Each structure stands twice: as structure tokens, then as C-alpha cells.
Amino acid sequence: MRAMTSDRARYDRATAHLDAPLALVDLEAFDANADDLVRRAGGKPIRVASKSVRCRALLERVLARPGFAGIMSYTLAESLWLARSGFEDVLLAYPSVDRAAFAELADDPKLAAAVTVMVDDPAQLDLIDRSRAGGAEEVRVCLELDTALRMLGGRVRVGARRSPLREPAQLAELARAVAERPGFRVVGLMGYEGHVAGVGDALAGRPLRSRAIRLMQSAARRELAVRRAEAVAAVRAVVPDLEFVNGGGTGSVAETAAEAAVTEIAAGSGLYVPRLFDNYTSFRGRPAALFAQPVVRRPGVGVVTVLGGGYPASGAPGADRLPVPYLPAGLRYDPQEGAGEVQTPLLGAPADDLLIGDRVWFRHAKAGELCERFDVLHLVEGDRVTASAPTYRGEGRTFL
């Protein structure tokens, strides 16, 4: 609690010359989180998930640190923009149907060398070919493995609905189809185990559910380690010079890095440590990205109202998708109003010590989505803002 009080005082001093709402990144916490990711990766390079950062200056900062190499992007337009900005190794994590962007990719040697696209269906290759518009550059391709855990003969599925490629033979078949098709080259294999890396296993006040999640994740890790190794072997039989096998996420860095078949780890949220990562037993990070909303009303005893703040995160709707009031500690939402679009009442004893114009600091539920709400991240060192960096939004880039 003392550390949180100290942080609040630092952030208030650092941003006293700025008007709220505003967002900041504590660079000491950001760098400490980066070091922790590298430690857990055990010597394997970490590819930074750009959707969890959404700020070019911070992508550059983390990629300048030992242990980090390459970007995992989320749209093809973003991938091309990053490559044109000087990032030389960009893996697109999701299939695209952006025909104009594929035409650019196939027509530019620099872009074609820097960007790898995701494929899990021959129809995607057809679309790329139809989009080339005369461009003849070879397109680098990564295949995606479905990592979901299936139980009870497949009647129960745990994990995101991503790739249709589940079995090693399916991946080998698509690798062969790509290898035999002019204009394409398989360079990588990816499998994101979101049900392990992105689901907390220590839910406050829910011990039975937490234990069930840990049991599921343990079973999922064992099953996937075997199947992923078999898939990699099957693809390497077709493509011996496969450049990389990507896996993991912030919540499973150490476990995924322990798999011999995996050559690199994907992570990004662990740099900011949003609130969804409070419920993990595998690591403890430092909250690095925060936003402040100003107190604009004092409706009564034990209540203040801040401007805005209703910034829900993506995913299945629920209370865990809302930002959480963080500093001062002890504030909570009014259950009748929640987090509002233009105003948010907050309840609790600390409200009586807040004056009009004071700040309440919040943590967003998911990492980079915060940057879709703010043009600038103010970078704090100690009790000073030492720089301000535009987010993607601040650079006029809204890719989704």
C-alpha cells in the first residue's frame, strides 16, 4: 500500500502541468517488466505483440533491449506501415483479405522481405494471388496450428477458435501446397495457446474455479507440447529450412519456452501489465500503463464523479473487461452506473479526500486497447515526464 501511495504522488507530480484525461507509461516499470519477460523466456527471443503496445516509440525501446527480436502485428496495413518505418521483421498474426495491401506487399522487395503473412487455408493463397496486380515478389508465409484443448472425444473445446489446422498431417499438407506454388515460401509456424497464456489461474474469491483452470491448463500444456512437436517435425519434413516456430504469450512464457520445438516466444501485454494479469500464479509484473480521469463532481459523502472512463476491453462482456480504479486505492464503481461514457461515479472512503480537479488513476483491462482512447502516452521517469510519444491513434493510424 505504501508503494502505491508513493506511485500516486509521483504520477501526480509528474503530470501536474498536464490536463486530464491523460495516459502515462512508467518507464522504470516498463523496463522491469521487459527484463522479467526475458528472464522467463530462458534465452529464447521474444517477439513483441504490437497490438499490446500500439506505440512506435515503445516498440523501438523494447526491441533495443537484449532478448527481444521482431514484431507480431495484427493487420496487414499495420505490418506494411511498420516495415516502411524501419522494422525489419514483422509477423502478421492473423490472416488478411486486404487486397490493396497485398498488392503493395507483392510489388515492393523491402516489404516482401520484412513481412510474413499468416495462412491456414489454400483459399487465402488464392486471394493473395488475385491481389498481386502484377507484383511478383515472393510472399513469406507462416502456418498457424490450432492449439485448443479438446476433451471427451472432441465434444468439449477449450481455447480460441482460430486455425482449422489441428493435426500435424494437415499442416504438412498445407506446407506442401505452399511449397509447390510459385510466389510463396513457408518460413514459420505459429501456435498461440490463449487458454493458457491469456487466462488467469488465481481468481480472487473463486478458489474452486481457480483450481479447475490450473488443472485445465496443466492438461493443455502437456497435450500441446506433444502435438506441437509433432507438427513442427511434420512441417520441417516438407520445409527443412523453417526459420521460426512461435508460441506462447505473456502468461505462459516460461512453460512455452521449455518446449524444444519452439524457437521464439510472443509477448506484449506483460510490458504494460494490465489488470487482467493480476490473476496469475506464474509471474508478478508491475503496472506500467495507467490513465487518469479528473474529478469533476462531489455528489455526496463517499462519492466523487470523474469525467469519462467507460473504456471496456474486448472479449466476452463482464466486469473483468472494465478498467479498475487504482489510485487512490479503495475506490469502486457504483453498481447502478458502472463505468460511464461521459462520467463515472466512484464510491469509497478515499472519495472524501479528493477535490475538484484531482486525478483518479485507472488500469485498463487489456494492454494496448488503452491506446485507442489516447493520442499520446506521457513517459514518466521518477517524478518527471521525460518524453511524450504518440500512440497509433496519435499518428492517425487506426487499423481496426
Secondary structure, 3 states (H helix, E strand, C coil): CHHHHHHHHHHHHHCCCCCCCEEEEEHHHHHHHHHHHHHHHCCCCEEEEHHHCCCHHHHHHHHCCCCEEEEEECCHHHHHHHHHCCCCCEEECCCCCCHHHHHHHHHCHHHHHHEEEEECCHHHHHHHHHHCCCCCCCEEEEEECCCCEEECCCCEEECCCCCCCCCHHHHHHHHHHHHCCCCEEEEEEEECCHHHHCCCCCCCCCHHHHHHHHHHHHHHHHHHHHHHHHHHHHHHHHCCCCCEEEECCHHHHHHHHCCCCCCEEEECHHHHCCHHHHCCCCCCCCCCEEEEEEEEEEEECCEEEEECCCCCCCCCCCHHHCCEEEECCCCEECCCCCCCCCEEEEECHHHHHCCCCCEEEEECCCCHHHHHCCCEEEEEECCEEEEEEECCHHHCCCCC
